[in-house]
Amino acid sequence: MKRALLVSGGAVLLLLAGVGGFKLIRKLSFFSVKRVELVGAHYLTPATMARALAIPRGMSIFDGTRALERRASQVDGVVEARVTRRLPGTIRVTVREAEPVALAERSGRLVLVDQAGRALPFDPTRPAEDLPLAETDSAVAGLLARMRETEPELFARVERGARVKRDVALDLAEGRLWFRAGATSEEIRHLVLVAEYLSRRGRAWRELDARFASRIIVRGAGA
């Protein structure tokens, strides 16, 4: 039934294009926008996006989408948005959201934080994965983002992150990790290699310190 409806709609479209063009087509209620689809969102809801698009009543599926795309891109938490059409009356919005790397406390409530340390407008009660608690600090958030990309297993074990003067401290159940504020992915990997070496030998540690060039300092009983 749906297929037959689309075929008949296409036939009407071709007929009208031949005799009157798209000015007549835009006036048909059959081609008015009736639905908004949101694709690629984990935190944003279709209702939030529909409010932001502010689609005027009676808008045709054949009207321009550039303004809609601009409004979708301006929604807080959206990095990139693309708007396409689906006949007979659906607008599809495909988004790439800013990815949270931590939870932070702000004004007595929890917020999600992106890799730049900015609070995101997403609901923190429905995260896609467990996230560490951290400060709204760009150095802490940036380090967590690099760690999740290069060493996701270590990232999953981080419980809390904090800025300590010019450095970043990350707390795990087994101890504390120290990094320079701008620590690279390579420095993170070096620390992981040391942690794995200690684990294989059953040696406990209290702190692993990667703030020094080309070396990892191990502190704690049994190290």
ChimeraX attribute file (.defattr): number of C-alpha atoms within 10 A of each C-alpha:
attribute: neighborCount
match mode: 1-to-1
recipient: residues
	/A:1	6
	/A:2	7
	/A:3	8
	/A:4	9
	/A:5	11
	/A:6	13
	/A:7	12
	/A:8	12
	/A:9	16
	/A:10	14
	/A:11	12
	/A:12	13
	/A:13	16
	/A:14	14
	/A:15	13
	/A:16	15
	/A:17	14
	/A:18	10
	/A:19	9
	/A:20	10
	/A:21	13
	/A:22	15
	/A:23	11
	/A:24	12
	/A:25	21
	/A:26	17
	/A:27	13
	/A:28	11
	/A:29	15
	/A:30	15
	/A:31	21
	/A:32	21
	/A:33	23
	/A:34	17
	/A:35	13
	/A:36	19
	/A:37	18
	/A:38	19
	/A:39	16
	/A:40	12
	/A:41	15
	/A:42	15
	/A:43	17
	/A:44	20
	/A:45	13
	/A:46	16
	/A:47	12
	/A:48	11
	/A:49	17
	/A:50	18
	/A:51	10
	/A:52	15
	/A:53	20
	/A:54	11
	/A:55	16
	/A:56	8
	/A:57	9
	/A:58	14
	/A:59	17
	/A:60	22
	/A:61	23
	/A:62	18
	/A:63	12
	/A:64	10
	/A:65	14
	/A:66	12
	/A:67	12
	/A:68	21
	/A:69	18
	/A:70	15
	/A:71	14
	/A:72	25
	/A:73	22
	/A:74	15
	/A:75	18
	/A:76	13
	/A:77	21
	/A:78	18
	/A:79	14
	/A:80	16
	/A:81	20
	/A:82	17
	/A:83	19
	/A:84	15
	/A:85	17
	/A:86	15
	/A:87	15
	/A:88	20
	/A:89	19
	/A:90	18
	/A:91	22
	/A:92	16
	/A:93	24
	/A:94	18
	/A:95	21
	/A:96	16
	/A:97	21
	/A:98	18
	/A:99	18
	/A:100	25
	/A:101	28
	/A:102	29
	/A:103	25
	/A:104	24
	/A:105	15
	/A:106	12
	/A:107	6
	/A:108	7
	/A:109	8
	/A:110	15
	/A:111	22
	/A:112	26
	/A:113	29
	/A:114	22
	/A:115	22
	/A:116	17
	/A:117	21
	/A:118	18
	/A:119	21
	/A:120	19
	/A:121	15
	/A:122	20
	/A:123	12
	/A:124	19
	/A:125	9
	/A:126	10
	/A:127	15
	/A:128	11
	/A:129	9
	/A:130	14
	/A:131	22
	/A:132	21
	/A:133	22
	/A:134	25
	/A:135	21
	/A:136	25
	/A:137	20
	/A:138	18
	/A:139	22
	/A:140	29
	/A:141	28
	/A:142	20
	/A:143	26
	/A:144	27
	/A:145	22
	/A:146	19
	/A:147	23
	/A:148	16
	/A:149	12
	/A:150	15
	/A:151	16
	/A:152	13
	/A:153	12
	/A:154	16
	/A:155	21
	/A:156	15
	/A:157	16
	/A:158	24
	/A:159	16
	/A:160	20
	/A:161	26
	/A:162	18
	/A:163	20
	/A:164	13
	/A:165	8
	/A:166	10
	/A:167	16
	/A:168	23
	/A:169	20
	/A:170	24
	/A:171	18
	/A:172	19
	/A:173	9
	/A:174	12
	/A:175	15
	/A:176	18
	/A:177	21
	/A:178	21
	/A:179	25
	/A:180	21
	/A:181	20
	/A:182	16
	/A:183	19
	/A:184	14
	/A:185	16
	/A:186	12
	/A:187	19
	/A:188	19
	/A:189	15
	/A:190	14
	/A:191	21
	/A:192	17
	/A:193	12
	/A:194	15
	/A:195	18
	/A:196	11
	/A:197	12
	/A:198	16
	/A:199	12
	/A:200	8
	/A:201	8
	/A:202	11
	/A:203	13
	/A:204	17
	/A:205	18
	/A:206	16
	/A:207	22
	/A:208	20
	/A:209	18
	/A:210	20
	/A:211	19
	/A:212	12
	/A:213	7
	/A:214	8
	/A:215	13
	/A:216	21
	/A:217	14
	/A:218	20
	/A:219	15
	/A:220	12
	/A:221	10
	/A:222	11
	/A:223	13
